[in-house]
Amino acid sequence: MNIAAPVRLPAGKADLSRQAEALRPTHMNAQPILRVVDLKKTFDGFTALDSVNLTVDDGEFLAIVGPSGSGKTTLIRLLVGMEEQTSGEIWLRDSRIDNVPANKRPTCMVFQSLALFPHRSVGENIEFPLKIRGVDPALRRARALELLDLVRLPQHYYGKRIQQCSGGERQRVALARALAFDPEILFFDEPLSALDFRLRKMLEKELKDLHQRTGKTFIYITHSLEEAMVMSDRIAIMRSGRFEQLGPAEEIYAKPKSRFVAEFMGEVNLFRANGNGGTVSFEHVTVDPAAAAKRGLRPGFSGDLMARPESVRLLKPGERADVMATGIVESEYLLGSRVQYLVRLASGYKVTVELSRENRVTWEPGQSMGVGFDLDRAHLIQEA
């Protein structure tokens, strides 16, 4: 039986140009590999997915994030064939696959539990997809050894028992097994959530590197925004069975389309517009009229003014900013290379300010201090 051509690493130090080509993101100028059209799933009258549409490029790394119950797990179970949709279509390239059984689809899932066989060796686990398809034992072994190299495990691990492997090693074995039959798309259902922080950070980088080296399409479900931002090309934010926003991580973080996305994507300061008065004003802060006019803000603006903590600064005496307020520093939090301050304004609203450790300021309990930011560091949210 023929097996798919194995994924190979670049040829090494002798040809750096080929190595650079191999590491170039393969989704650049790529054609769509997956299309989801008006996908809907209901359970006993409850709508878990509400007419979802999605296009994924060949070689892309897409992360799907959202709160519990948002529909992300339901979506991925439909995509791999573990559930049947109520309506809608799933297309892989030019073929509709929503009526194809899971074991017949050219896709593979890496589960949170990994689902490895504890009584089998590392090599036997990696070879399992090939064994059930009748591949010759010698070819299975050769493929397993190639994949051990690819996931950066020593080849002598081939005979090692799964129960003797660390958590990080088991993750690599699960990845190798998923790649064994060269699937078109790899789906991941929170595979790093059970690992400790340090190992998770290391494997985030390794997964991103593996994606670049294989050129495969990865679709990754996670609760961790940091995982999504570190690894993915695009992030899809789910809410109540729909995509709230989909785009590059930087775009979603800096220019969210709704308060929900702004708050979901990390700590944020949000100031609601005061309505239809004769001037541009927002709750809790004072806005410089000239700066507002320059930005194109006009009286009657309806929406929110958003400033991430790193865009806000503690003002020195006499220092000005486009948007200002006065408050009392309540708390300071050391976050490695960064320092956060929680400032309670006179209105009671609390503003989060984040500075680099080098710009850390001294303050006294109860000390009044100005906070501010410029409008070119802020974002206006106007929801439909």
NORMO-V781122 format. One record per run of one state. SS is the DSSP state (a for helix, b for strand, c for the rest). FROM is the first residue (numbers start at 1). LEN is the number of residues. Records with the same first field share a line. If there is no record, write none. Layout:
SS=FROM-LEN, FROM-LEN
This chain:
c=1-15, 24-8, 44-2, 58-3, 67-5, 81-6, 93-2, 97-5, 105-2, 111-10, 132-5, 151-4, 160-1, 165-2, 180-5, 190-7, 215-2, 223-2, 232-2, 240-2, 248-1, 255-4, 265-4, 274-8, 283-2, 288-1, 296-8, 308-1, 312-1, 316-7, 336-2, 346-4, 360-8, 374-1, 378-1, 382-3
a=16-8, 72-9, 102-3, 122-10, 137-14, 155-5, 162-3, 167-13, 197-18, 225-7, 249-6, 259-6, 289-7, 309-3, 357-3, 375-3
b=32-12, 46-12, 61-6, 87-6, 95-2, 107-4, 121-1, 161-1, 185-5, 217-6, 234-6, 242-6, 269-5, 282-1, 285-3, 304-4, 313-3, 323-13, 338-8, 350-7, 368-6, 379-3
